[in-house]
Amino acid sequence: MIARLQRCRKPFAALLAAAMVMLVVPMANAMKLKSQNLTQLIQSSESIVAGNVKSVTDGIDAAGIPFTEVTIQVGSTAKGKVKEGSEYTFRQFGLLKPRTMANGHQMLAVTPEGFPRWNEGEYVVAFMYKKATQTGLQTTAGMAQGKLKMVNGKLINEFNNYGLFDGVEIDQQLLSPEQQNMMTQPGAVDAAEFMDLVGRAVSENWIGKGEMK
């Protein structure tokens, strides 16, 4: 009997350890957030989409992993296979707020610091990183750095766009005067000029050609 109990405990312990890893790793990554400039965000992104956040909900999947589900009504795209006019839905690690489980225990695994926060109705530009292989979870490249929201006609991320253009080099002949000014003045950026720059950088392969570094 004791031996059988010990055998039962081992798979349970392994499952518990795996669950703890899935909870701790995203938090650790958020704590080690490194500054990423625009060139790095473009390179790291699988898709770059712009549009209105249609819905934001949360839940716990069949594997017990807490998530926030976000749906963006896509207005335009700059990279990837997402179609304009479609709905882009993804799940990011963490709950919107703690929730009480059926057994009375409270799950506190909310979205960690460093991850982007999403609000229904806001207009965003999202540099989306690829989905995690095992969990299917997804967030923006550079985490909160890769989500810009519209404020008074301009785009800004959680860090006031700090470091967005640091070290970025672009052939000045490719840029409008407004875009040249945008790169030298930190802070919120004009939405139309920014999306034009990003869209052309991707479609014309500036990075691959060495015209953007």
N, C-alpha and C positions, 0 to 999 in steps of 0.2 A: 504493500500500500504506500509506504513512504517513497519508495523508488518511483511509483507511478505519479505521485504528487510532484516529485522533483522534475520528472519529464514534462509534466504539464506546465510547470512554472517557467521552464526554459523558453518555450515559444512565446508565452505571455511577456516575459522579460524582454525578449528580442523585439516584439511589437512595440512595447512601451518605449524602449530605447530609440527605435526608428521614429516613433512619433515625436519624441523629444528633439531629435536631430532636425526634423522638418520644421519644428517651431523655433528652434534656436538659431539655425543657420541664416534665415532671412533677417533676423534681428541683428545678428553679428555683422552681416553685410551692410545693413543700414548704418551701423555705428562706424564702419570703416569707409564711409562715403567719400569718394575722391572727386575732385573737380574735373568736369569734362567740358571741353569747349565744343563749338558747333561742329567742327570737323569730326571730332570723336563721336558726337551724338549721331551724326549722319551715318558714319561707318558702322556704328553699333546697332543701328535700327534695322529691323526686318521690314517694318512698315512705318510710314509717316503720314498721319491722317489729321484732318482739321474738320471740326464740326461741333454741333451742340450735344452736350451730354443729355441723353434721353431718360436714362434711369440709373439709379444706384441702389443696390440692395446687398444684403449679406446673408451668409448661411454657413452650414457645415456640410462638407461633402460626405460621400459614403465611406471614405477612408478616415473620417474624423478631422479633416483639415479645414480650419476656418478660412473663409474667403469673403471678399467684397466683389460683387459682380457689377461691371460697368458696361453700359451700352451707349455708343456714340452714333448719332445720326450723321453720317459722313457727308460733308459738303464738298471737300476736295482732298486730293491725295498727292503726295510728292514722291512716294517710294512704296514699293510692294505691290501686291496683287489685289488689294482692297479696291472695290469699285465705288466711284462717286454715286451718291444717292442711296447706298446700302447702309445697313446697320452693322456696326462693328462691336462685337461683344467679347469681353475677356474677363477673367477672374484673377484678382490680385490677392496676395496673402493677407489675412487678418480681417477681423470683424470691424464694423463701424463703431460698435460699442459693446461692452461686456454683456453677456446674456446668461440667463439662468437655464440650466439643462433640466431634463425630465426628472433626473434623480435629485434635484435640488441644489446641485453643485453649480458654481458660477464659472463660466469660461471667460478668462480675462485676455485672451489672445487677440487684441485689437491691432489694427495696422500699425507697424512699428514706425518710430521716428525715421525720417529720411525717405520714406515712401511717399508718393504723391497722394493727396486727398482729392476726392472727386465730389462735385455737387451738381445735382440735377439742374439743368437749364443753362449752365455756364458754357461759353464757347471756348474750345481748347484746341491747341495744336499738340499732338502727342507723338513723340518719337518712340515707337513701340519696339521693345526688345522681343526676341523670339520666346515662345512658350517653353517652360521647363519640361524636360523629357518625361520625368516620372510623375509629376503632379499636374501638369497642364497649366500651372499658374503662370501669370505673365504680368509684367509691369513695364514702365518706361525705361529706356536707356538712360543711364545716369540717375535712375530713380526719380526723385522730385525735380531734378535738373531738367529732365526730358519731358516735363508737362508744363506748357505755357498756357495761361488763360487770358482771355480778353478783358481788359479794364480800360474803359474810355477810349476804345478804338486802338489800343496798343496791347502788345503781348508781353507777359512777364511771368517768370516762374517763382517758386517759393523763396528763392534766394536773390530776388531783385535782379535776375540775370547776371549775377556776379560770376565772372570768369567765362561767360558765354563766348566772347571773342578773343580771350587771352591766347596769344600765340598763333592765332589764325592768320594765314597769309593767302590772299586771293589776288589774282591778276587784276589790277585796278581798272583795266580796260573793259572788264566784264561787268563792272558795277555801275549803277546809276549814281549821281551825286548824293542822293538821299541814302543809298546803301553804303557809300563810302563814309558818310557822316555817322551812320548807325554803328559802324564797327569801331569808331573811335570814342563814342559817347556811351558810357555804361548806363544801364537802366532799361526801362520799357522801350520796346521797339515797335515801329509802325507795322501793323499786321500785313498789309498788302505788300509792302517792300520786303518784309522778312520772308513771306511765303514765296514771293517771286524769286528771291535769292536761293532759297532752299530747293525749290522746284527745278530751277535751271542747273544748280550744282549737281543734282542727281541725274536729270535727263541728259545733260551734256557731259556727264562724267568728269567734272572738274578735278575731283580727287585722283582718279585714275590717270588723268593726263598730266598731273602735277600742277594744274592751274589753281588748285586749292590745297593748302597744307594745314 
